[in-house]
Amino acid sequence: MPFRFVIQVIVILLLCGNSIHAKVDKSNLLNQFEKTETNITFQKSESFGEVKFFNGIDSNFELINKDTISGQFTFCAWIKPEDLLKKNMAIVGIPNIFWFRTTTTRELQFTQPSIVDNNTEGLLLSNKNWVFASLVIDFPDVKIYLNGKLSAQFKWKGKNHKWTNNIFIGKNHWQEFFHGSMHDIVLYEYAATQNQITELYRKTAKSISLTDGIVFYHPLDNKNKFYNQGNLSESKNVTFPNDSLRGKVAHFPGKDGYLDFGILPIDNAVTISTWIKPSVFNRDYGAIAAFGHAFAFRLTTGGALLFTIPQMADIPDSSAKLELNKWQHIAVTFKEGLGVSFFLNGEKKSFNSQSEFQNVIKELKVGTNLWNDFFNGQLDDLIIWDRILSDSEVKEVYNAPANYWHPVLKQSKRPATFHYIFFVVLAFLPVFGFILLKRKSSSAKAEINRSNPFLEKVNLVVDQNLSDSEFTVDRFAQELFVSKTKLYNELKKFTGKSPKEYIREQRLVKAAMLLKETDKPIADISFETGFESRAYFNKCFKERYKATPTSYRNIQT
């Protein structure tokens, strides 16, 4: 009897599942409504096969809304945007009702025209990376999901309307056309639940190839460079002995031994994976892989994993302790606005939230970093993705046989040379801004102000209000005669910082200058630079300069 009951339950669940999928397919407005297509082309994707490509100029779908949609709406699609920083791009919307779009600050935005803009602040998109974006409207609730997870929720402003206008995919009435690819587009005339969104994501995510998003693969021997978008510009004191388990491997002597592969096209998301056999846990932290001023993946003196964002954060994972003279697989994932995950032998060890990021040129060095923290030991199969691998994908990388990657990646195509040039030019601008912000010289500050009238006004307003602890972002926008959204977008574009972050940065730079060049008491400096309390000032200063104000002053004098 129990066995029969179990069988019945399984059959019922299967039937229910099939009916749910049938309902979803049947209610997809993309197939149900009449539609027109303008300049939609098709391209091949390693993950999804044939995908719809929007050229960013005039391509779009228009669905003829014969029936009235009222208060409930769901849109889901895999999107792979391009040129995120250049312009806002519409994903889907109904004219005069709402738009769902990307912004130049790499966020998703829900807009009610002439009423409100709502951003997914903190969870940012990456250029040329597939993400599963979902918008669910269940009046008055509005929810945005990214990769099956709830990222933002808002309340609808104003009254509910009868939505009789046509539905557009790929553009809006401001002629903001989407540039990039879409796949698995679905629109429902009802509000999908979080479980349904998660199920759709998991179901379609299975199509993503493990090799999708790889920008660098190197088995780290001196002969077999199967896939490498960087150019090995320099190699110093690295040998390539035979290992009984891994074959040819790279041996780093722990002093002056490194490989430099130059610039890689990494945006604001990265996964680093490698097999590692440490020989010594150095007194100095041994760097495994580092991307200039952007971030570094390294070991602590006790053999734990450490992810560093220079001048911003050291993120350790004390639970992932390595063993000496033993091959182990390690991996780390980082997403701006989300955080860092550490993996050891295919298992996630910890997750640490971290919102800050250095958007600078990513020059890959293996075996050392900015501070010459040299790695001592052996490495093999270093693989880097410009996307976040899921927990199951990291486990798949760990379980893959050593020869799995070679034939797969031999067939991968390297990008055209202009891609490197474009990346260097694009990446150089924020680096220039970053360097200028770090310098305390007034002449350097004047130079950037002359080249950018907006930043000149921004700095003038900030300087005038630096000592006012009640100087808010609202006042910041008012004194510049712009909206909060405009201020956020422009400041993020030119400096990589939000208004709140920029105000705090300028206060800390001024405080550091006063500590170095005057004998004023620290409490007075804290007050003069607009910090509400000495304790909060100490906390912020230590996060920024890796030293307390007192220690910093002693070091400088």
C-alpha positions as CSV (number, residue, x, y, z in Angstrom):
1,M,0.0,0.0,0.0
2,P,2.7,2.6,0.9
3,F,4.5,1.7,-2.3
4,R,1.4,2.3,-4.4
5,F,0.8,5.6,-2.6
6,V,4.3,6.8,-3.5
7,I,3.8,5.9,-7.1
8,Q,0.6,7.8,-7.2
9,V,2.2,10.8,-5.7
10,I,5.0,10.7,-8.2
11,V,2.6,10.4,-11.1
12,I,0.5,13.3,-9.8
13,L,3.6,15.5,-9.4
14,L,4.7,14.7,-12.9
15,L,1.3,15.5,-14.4
16,C,1.2,18.8,-12.4
17,G,4.7,19.7,-13.6
18,N,3.7,19.0,-17.2
19,S,0.5,21.1,-16.8
20,I,2.5,24.0,-15.3
21,H,5.0,24.0,-18.2
22,A,2.1,23.7,-20.6
23,K,0.4,26.7,-19.0
24,V,3.6,28.7,-19.1
25,D,4.2,27.9,-22.8
26,K,0.6,28.6,-23.7
27,S,0.5,31.9,-21.9
28,N,3.7,33.3,-23.4
29,L,2.5,36.5,-25.0
30,L,5.5,36.4,-27.4
31,N,3.8,33.5,-29.1
32,Q,0.2,34.5,-28.4
33,F,0.1,38.1,-29.6
34,E,0.6,39.3,-33.1
35,K,4.0,40.8,-33.4
36,T,6.3,42.7,-35.8
37,E,10.0,42.3,-35.9
38,T,12.4,45.1,-37.0
39,N,16.0,44.1,-38.0
40,I,16.2,41.2,-35.5
41,T,19.1,39.0,-36.6
42,F,20.3,35.7,-35.3
43,Q,23.7,34.8,-34.1
44,K,25.3,31.6,-32.8
45,S,26.0,31.3,-29.1
46,E,28.2,28.7,-27.5
47,S,25.7,28.3,-24.7
48,F,22.2,28.7,-26.3
49,G,22.8,28.0,-30.0
50,E,20.9,30.5,-32.1
51,V,20.0,33.7,-30.2
52,K,18.2,36.9,-31.1
53,F,20.6,39.9,-31.7
54,F,19.6,43.5,-31.3
55,N,22.0,46.0,-33.0
56,G,21.4,48.9,-30.7
57,I,20.2,51.1,-33.5
58,D,16.8,50.1,-34.8
59,S,16.0,46.5,-34.0
60,N,13.0,45.6,-31.8
61,F,9.9,43.5,-31.3
62,E,6.4,45.0,-31.1
63,L,3.6,42.9,-29.7
64,I,0.1,44.0,-30.7
65,N,-1.8,44.2,-27.4
66,K,-5.3,43.3,-28.6
67,D,-6.4,42.6,-25.0
68,T,-6.1,44.8,-22.0
69,I,-3.4,43.9,-19.5
70,S,-4.2,45.2,-16.1
71,G,-1.8,45.2,-13.2
72,Q,-0.1,41.8,-13.7
73,F,2.9,41.2,-16.0
74,T,6.0,39.0,-16.1
75,F,9.0,39.3,-18.3
76,C,12.0,36.9,-18.3
77,A,14.9,36.5,-20.7
78,W,18.5,35.7,-20.8
79,I,20.2,38.9,-21.9
80,K,23.8,39.5,-23.0
81,P,24.2,43.3,-23.2
82,E,27.0,45.1,-25.1
83,D,28.2,48.7,-24.6
84,L,26.6,49.0,-21.2
85,L,28.5,52.2,-20.3
86,K,27.6,54.1,-23.5
87,K,23.8,54.5,-23.1
88,N,20.7,53.4,-21.4
89,M,19.1,50.4,-23.2
90,A,15.5,49.4,-23.1
91,I,14.7,45.7,-22.6
92,V,10.9,45.7,-22.4
93,G,8.1,48.0,-21.7
94,I,4.7,49.5,-22.5
95,P,4.7,53.1,-23.7
96,N,3.6,55.7,-21.1
97,I,3.2,52.9,-18.6
98,F,6.6,51.5,-17.7
99,W,10.1,50.5,-19.0
100,F,12.6,47.9,-17.9
101,R,16.1,48.8,-19.0
102,T,19.8,48.8,-18.4
103,T,21.6,52.0,-17.3
104,T,25.1,53.4,-18.0
105,T,25.9,52.6,-14.4
106,R,25.3,48.9,-15.3
107,E,22.2,48.5,-13.3
108,L,18.7,47.3,-14.1
109,Q,16.1,50.0,-13.9
110,F,12.3,50.0,-13.6
111,T,10.9,53.3,-14.9
112,Q,7.4,54.9,-14.8
113,P,7.8,57.7,-17.3
114,S,7.7,61.2,-15.7
115,I,7.1,59.6,-12.3
116,V,10.0,57.6,-10.9
117,D,13.2,55.7,-11.8
118,N,14.0,52.6,-9.6
119,N,17.5,51.1,-9.8
120,T,18.9,47.8,-8.6
121,E,21.6,49.6,-6.7
122,G,24.6,47.4,-6.0
123,L,23.8,44.4,-8.2
124,L,25.5,45.3,-11.5
125,L,25.6,43.8,-15.0
126,S,28.7,43.0,-17.0
127,N,29.4,43.6,-20.6
128,K,29.0,40.5,-22.8
129,N,27.9,38.2,-19.9
130,W,24.7,36.2,-20.0
131,V,22.3,37.0,-17.1
132,F,18.8,35.9,-16.5
133,A,16.8,39.1,-16.0
134,S,13.1,39.1,-14.8
135,L,10.5,41.8,-14.1
136,V,7.4,40.9,-12.2
137,I,4.5,43.4,-11.7
138,D,1.7,42.4,-9.4
139,F,0.1,45.8,-8.7
140,P,1.1,47.6,-6.5
141,D,4.3,45.4,-6.1
142,V,7.1,45.5,-8.6
143,K,10.0,43.0,-8.3
144,I,13.3,42.6,-10.3
145,Y,15.1,39.3,-10.3
146,L,18.7,38.6,-11.5
147,N,19.7,35.0,-12.1
148,G,16.6,33.7,-10.3
149,K,17.3,35.8,-7.1
150,L,15.2,38.8,-5.9
151,S,17.4,41.8,-6.5
152,A,15.0,44.7,-5.9
153,Q,11.4,45.4,-5.1
154,F,9.3,48.6,-5.2
155,K,5.8,49.9,-5.0
156,W,4.0,51.1,-8.1
157,K,3.5,54.9,-8.0
158,G,0.0,56.2,-8.7
159,K,-3.1,54.3,-9.7
160,N,-3.4,51.1,-11.6
161,H,-4.1,51.6,-15.4
162,K,-5.5,49.6,-18.2
163,W,-2.6,48.8,-20.3
164,T,-3.8,48.9,-23.9
165,N,-0.7,50.1,-25.6
166,N,1.5,47.7,-27.5
167,I,4.5,45.9,-25.8
168,F,8.0,46.7,-27.1
169,I,11.1,44.5,-26.6
170,G,14.4,46.2,-27.4
171,K,13.5,49.9,-27.5
172,N,11.4,52.6,-25.7
173,H,9.8,55.9,-26.7
174,W,13.2,57.7,-26.0
175,Q,14.7,55.5,-28.7
176,E,17.0,53.7,-26.3
177,F,17.6,50.6,-28.3
178,F,19.0,47.4,-26.7
179,H,22.5,46.3,-28.0
180,G,23.3,42.7,-27.5
181,S,21.6,39.3,-27.5
182,M,18.5,37.8,-25.9
183,H,17.4,34.2,-25.5
184,D,14.4,32.4,-24.0
185,I,12.2,35.4,-23.9
186,V,8.9,34.9,-22.1
187,L,6.1,37.3,-21.2
188,Y,3.2,36.3,-19.0
189,E,-0.1,38.0,-18.4
190,Y,0.1,37.1,-14.8
191,A,2.6,37.7,-11.9
192,A,5.0,34.7,-11.6
193,T,6.1,33.7,-8.2
194,Q,9.6,33.6,-6.9
195,N,9.6,29.8,-7.2
196,Q,8.5,30.0,-10.8
197,I,11.2,32.5,-11.6
198,T,13.9,30.3,-9.9
199,E,12.6,27.2,-11.7
200,L,12.8,28.9,-15.1
201,Y,16.4,30.1,-14.3
202,R,17.6,26.7,-13.2
203,K,15.9,25.0,-16.2
204,T,17.4,27.3,-18.8
205,A,20.8,27.7,-17.0
206,K,21.6,24.1,-17.8
207,S,22.2,25.3,-21.4
208,I,25.3,27.4,-20.4
209,S,28.5,25.7,-21.4
210,L,31.2,25.5,-18.7
211,T,33.6,27.1,-21.2
212,D,31.3,30.1,-21.8
213,G,32.9,33.3,-20.5
214,I,36.5,31.9,-20.3
215,V,38.9,34.7,-21.1
216,F,42.1,32.9,-20.0
217,Y,43.2,29.3,-19.8
218,H,46.7,28.1,-19.2
219,P,47.9,24.7,-18.1
220,L,51.0,26.6,-16.9
221,D,53.6,24.6,-18.8
222,N,56.0,26.2,-21.3
223,K,54.7,24.3,-24.3
224,N,50.9,23.9,-24.3
225,K,49.3,27.4,-24.4
226,F,45.8,26.3,-25.4
227,Y,43.8,29.4,-24.8
228,N,45.2,32.7,-23.8
229,Q,43.8,36.1,-24.6
230,G,46.7,37.7,-22.8
231,N,50.2,37.7,-24.2
232,L,53.0,36.3,-22.0
233,S,55.0,39.5,-22.0
234,E,57.4,38.5,-19.2
235,S,58.5,35.3,-17.4
236,K,61.0,35.4,-14.5
237,N,62.5,32.5,-12.6
238,V,59.6,30.1,-13.3
239,T,60.5,26.5,-14.2
240,F,58.4,23.7,-15.6
241,P,59.2,20.4,-13.9
242,N,57.3,17.1,-14.4
243,D,54.8,16.1,-11.6
244,S,53.7,12.6,-11.1
245,L,50.0,13.6,-10.9
246,R,49.6,16.7,-13.0
247,G,52.3,16.3,-15.7
248,K,54.1,19.5,-16.7
249,V,53.5,22.2,-14.1
250,A,54.8,25.6,-13.3
251,H,57.1,25.9,-10.3
252,F,57.4,29.3,-8.6
253,P,60.5,29.7,-6.3
254,G,58.9,32.1,-3.9
255,K,61.2,35.0,-4.8
256,D,61.2,37.0,-8.0
257,G,59.3,34.2,-9.8
258,Y,56.2,35.2,-11.8
259,L,54.5,35.2,-15.2
260,D,53.0,38.4,-16.7
261,F,50.2,37.9,-19.2
262,G,49.3,41.5,-19.8
263,I,45.8,43.0,-20.0
264,L,42.7,40.7,-19.9
265,P,39.1,41.9,-20.8
266,I,37.7,41.5,-17.3
267,D,34.8,43.7,-16.3
268,N,33.2,43.6,-12.9
269,A,32.8,39.8,-12.4
270,V,35.5,37.1,-12.3
271,T,36.0,33.4,-11.4
272,I,39.6,32.2,-10.9
273,S,40.3,28.5,-10.7
274,T,43.6,26.6,-10.4
275,W,45.2,23.5,-9.0
276,I,47.8,24.4,-6.4
277,K,50.6,22.6,-4.5
278,P,52.1,25.1,-2.1
279,S,55.7,24.4,-0.9
280,V,55.9,27.1,1.8
281,F,53.4,29.4,3.5
282,N,55.5,32.6,3.3
283,R,55.9,35.3,5.9
284,D,54.5,37.6,3.2
285,Y,51.2,36.6,1.6
286,G,51.8,34.6,-1.5
287,A,50.0,35.9,-4.6
288,I,48.4,33.3,-6.8
289,A,46.9,35.6,-9.4
290,A,46.6,39.4,-9.4
291,F,44.9,41.9,-11.7
292,G,46.9,45.1,-11.0
293,H,45.0,47.6,-8.8
294,A,41.7,45.7,-9.3
295,F,42.1,42.6,-7.1
296,A,44.4,39.8,-6.0
297,F,43.8,36.1,-5.0
298,R,46.5,34.9,-2.6
299,L,47.4,32.8,0.5
300,T,47.8,33.9,4.1
301,T,50.8,33.0,6.2
302,G,48.7,30.1,7.7
303,G,47.6,28.7,4.3
304,A,44.1,30.2,4.2
305,L,42.7,31.8,1.1
306,L,42.6,35.6,0.8
307,F,40.9,37.9,-1.8
308,T,42.2,41.5,-1.8
309,I,40.7,44.7,-3.4
310,P,43.7,47.0,-3.0
311,Q,43.2,50.0,-0.7
312,M,39.7,48.8,0.0
313,A,39.4,45.4,1.5
314,D,41.1,42.1,2.5
315,I,38.6,39.3,2.5
316,P,39.9,36.1,4.2
317,D,38.5,32.6,4.3
318,S,39.9,31.0,7.4
319,S,37.9,27.8,6.8
320,A,39.7,26.9,3.5
321,K,43.1,25.9,4.9
322,L,45.5,24.4,2.4
323,E,48.0,21.7,3.0
324,L,51.7,21.9,2.1
325,N,53.1,19.7,-0.7
326,K,49.7,18.4,-1.7
327,W,47.7,19.1,-4.9
328,Q,44.4,20.9,-4.1
329,H,41.9,22.7,-6.3
330,I,40.9,26.2,-5.3
331,A,38.6,28.8,-6.8
332,V,37.2,32.2,-6.0
333,T,34.3,34.1,-7.5
334,F,33.8,37.9,-7.3
335,K,30.9,40.0,-8.4
336,E,30.8,43.8,-7.9
337,G,27.9,44.6,-5.6
338,L,27.5,41.0,-4.5
339,G,30.7,39.7,-2.9
340,V,33.3,36.9,-2.8
341,S,32.9,33.1,-2.6
342,F,35.8,30.7,-1.8
343,F,36.0,27.1,-2.9
344,L,38.3,24.2,-1.9
345,N,38.2,20.9,-3.8
346,G,34.9,21.8,-5.4
347,E,33.1,22.7,-2.2
348,K,32.1,26.2,-1.3
349,K,33.7,27.2,2.0
350,S,32.4,30.7,2.6
351,F,30.7,33.8,1.1
352,N,31.6,37.4,2.0
353,S,29.6,40.4,0.9
354,Q,31.6,43.2,-0.7
355,S,30.2,46.1,-2.7
356,E,33.3,48.0,-3.6
357,F,35.5,47.4,-6.7
358,Q,38.4,49.1,-8.6
359,N,37.3,49.5,-12.2
360,V,40.8,49.8,-13.6
361,I,43.0,48.0,-16.2
362,K,43.2,44.3,-15.4
363,E,46.8,43.2,-16.0
364,L,47.2,39.6,-15.0
365,K,50.3,38.5,-13.1
366,V,50.6,34.9,-11.8
367,G,52.8,34.3,-8.8
368,T,53.1,37.9,-7.6
369,N,51.1,41.1,-7.1
370,L,51.5,44.9,-6.5
371,W,53.3,44.3,-3.2
372,N,55.6,41.6,-4.6
373,D,54.0,38.9,-2.5
374,F,55.6,36.0,-4.3
375,F,54.0,32.5,-4.4
376,N,56.1,29.5,-3.4
377,G,55.0,26.2,-4.9
378,Q,53.4,24.7,-8.0
379,L,50.4,25.7,-10.1
380,D,48.6,24.0,-13.0
381,D,45.5,24.6,-15.1
382,L,44.8,28.3,-14.3
383,I,41.4,29.2,-15.7
384,I,39.7,32.6,-15.5
385,W,36.1,33.4,-16.5
386,D,34.6,36.9,-16.8
387,R,31.4,35.6,-15.2
388,I,30.4,34.0,-11.9
389,L,30.4,30.2,-12.0
390,S,27.7,28.5,-10.0
391,D,28.5,26.2,-7.1
392,S,27.7,23.2,-9.3
393,E,30.0,24.5,-12.1
394,V,32.9,24.9,-9.8
395,K,32.4,21.3,-8.6
396,E,32.3,20.3,-12.3
397,V,35.7,22.1,-12.9
398,Y,37.2,20.3,-9.9
399,N,35.9,16.8,-11.0
400,A,36.9,17.3,-14.7
401,P,39.8,15.1,-15.7
402,A,43.1,16.8,-16.4
403,N,42.7,16.4,-20.2
404,Y,39.1,17.7,-20.3
405,W,40.1,21.3,-21.0
406,H,42.7,20.8,-23.7
407,P,40.7,19.6,-26.7
408,V,37.7,21.8,-25.8
409,L,39.7,25.0,-25.6
410,K,41.8,24.3,-28.6
411,Q,38.7,24.9,-30.7
412,S,37.9,28.2,-29.0
413,K,38.4,31.3,-31.1
414,R,40.5,34.3,-29.9
415,P,38.9,37.7,-30.3
416,A,40.0,40.1,-33.0
417,T,42.9,42.4,-32.2
418,F,40.7,45.5,-32.1
419,H,39.1,44.0,-28.9
420,Y,42.3,44.5,-27.0
421,I,42.7,48.0,-28.3
422,F,39.1,48.9,-27.4
423,F,39.5,47.5,-24.0
424,V,42.7,49.3,-23.3
425,V,41.3,52.6,-24.4
426,L,38.0,52.1,-22.4
427,A,39.8,50.9,-19.3
428,F,42.4,53.7,-19.4
429,L,39.8,56.4,-18.6
430,P,38.8,55.2,-15.2
431,V,42.4,54.5,-14.3
432,F,43.3,58.1,-15.1
433,G,40.4,59.3,-12.9
434,F,41.5,56.9,-10.2
435,I,45.1,58.1,-10.1
436,L,43.9,61.8,-10.1
437,L,41.6,61.2,-7.2
438,K,44.3,59.6,-5.2
439,R,46.7,62.5,-5.6
440,K,46.4,65.3,-3.2
441,S,48.0,67.8,-5.5
442,S,45.7,70.8,-6.3
443,S,47.2,71.1,-9.7
444,A,46.1,67.6,-10.6
445,K,42.6,68.3,-9.3
446,A,42.5,71.5,-11.4
447,E,43.5,69.5,-14.5
448,I,40.6,67.1,-14.2
449,N,38.2,70.0,-13.4
450,R,39.3,71.8,-16.6
451,S,38.6,68.8,-18.7
452,N,35.2,68.0,-17.1
453,P,32.9,70.9,-16.2
454,F,30.5,68.6,-14.3
455,L,33.3,67.3,-12.0
456,E,34.4,70.9,-11.5
457,K,31.0,71.8,-10.2
458,V,30.8,68.6,-8.1
459,N,34.1,69.3,-6.4
460,L,33.2,72.9,-5.8
461,V,29.9,71.8,-4.0
462,V,31.7,69.1,-2.0
463,D,34.5,71.5,-0.9
464,Q,31.9,74.0,0.2
465,N,30.1,71.4,2.3
466,L,33.0,69.2,3.4
467,S,32.7,70.1,7.1
468,D,28.9,69.7,7.2
469,S,28.1,66.3,8.6
470,E,24.4,66.8,7.5
471,F,25.3,67.3,3.9
472,T,23.1,64.7,2.2
473,V,22.8,63.4,-1.3
474,D,19.5,65.2,-1.7
475,R,21.2,68.5,-0.9
476,F,24.1,67.5,-3.2
477,A,21.7,67.1,-6.1
478,Q,19.8,70.3,-5.3
479,E,23.0,72.5,-5.2
480,L,24.0,71.1,-8.6
481,F,20.4,71.6,-10.0
482,V,20.1,68.0,-11.1
483,S,18.0,65.0,-10.1
484,K,19.4,62.4,-7.7
485,T,19.3,59.9,-10.6
486,K,21.2,62.2,-12.9
487,L,23.8,62.9,-10.2
488,Y,24.2,59.2,-9.4
489,N,24.6,58.2,-13.1
490,E,27.0,61.0,-14.0
491,L,29.2,60.6,-10.9
492,K,29.3,56.8,-11.3
493,K,30.3,57.2,-14.9
494,F,33.1,59.6,-14.3
495,T,34.5,58.4,-11.0
496,G,33.1,54.9,-10.4
497,K,31.6,56.0,-7.1
498,S,28.1,56.8,-5.9
499,P,27.5,60.3,-4.5
500,K,27.7,59.1,-0.9
501,E,31.0,57.2,-1.6
502,Y,32.4,60.3,-3.4
503,I,31.6,62.6,-0.5
504,R,33.2,60.2,1.9
505,E,36.3,59.8,-0.3
506,Q,36.9,63.5,-0.5
507,R,36.5,63.9,3.2
508,L,39.1,61.1,3.8
509,V,41.5,62.6,1.3
510,K,41.2,66.0,3.0
511,A,41.7,64.3,6.4
512,A,44.8,62.5,5.3
513,M,46.2,65.8,4.0
514,L,45.5,67.6,7.3
515,L,47.1,64.7,9.3
516,K,50.2,64.9,7.2
517,E,50.6,68.6,6.8
518,T,49.3,70.1,10.1
519,D,49.5,69.5,13.8
520,K,45.8,69.8,14.4
521,P,44.2,67.4,16.9
522,I,42.6,64.4,15.3
523,A,39.3,65.2,16.9
524,D,39.4,68.6,15.2
525,I,40.3,67.1,11.9
526,S,37.4,64.6,12.2
527,F,35.0,67.5,12.9
528,E,36.5,69.7,10.1
529,T,36.0,66.9,7.5
530,G,32.3,66.3,8.4
531,F,32.4,63.1,10.3
532,E,29.7,62.7,13.0
533,S,32.0,61.0,15.5
534,R,35.6,60.2,16.2
535,A,34.8,56.5,16.2
536,Y,33.2,56.6,12.8
537,F,36.0,58.7,11.4
538,N,38.6,56.1,12.7
539,K,36.6,53.3,11.1
540,C,36.3,54.9,7.7
541,F,39.9,56.1,7.7
542,K,41.3,52.7,8.6
543,E,39.2,51.1,5.8
544,R,40.6,53.6,3.3
545,Y,44.2,53.8,4.4
546,K,44.8,50.5,6.3
547,A,45.9,52.5,9.3
548,T,44.4,54.5,12.1
549,P,44.6,58.3,11.9
550,T,47.2,58.3,14.7
551,S,49.4,55.6,13.0
552,Y,49.0,57.3,9.6
553,R,50.3,60.6,11.1
554,N,53.2,58.8,12.7
555,I,54.2,57.1,9.5
556,Q,54.0,60.4,7.5
557,T,56.1,62.4,9.9
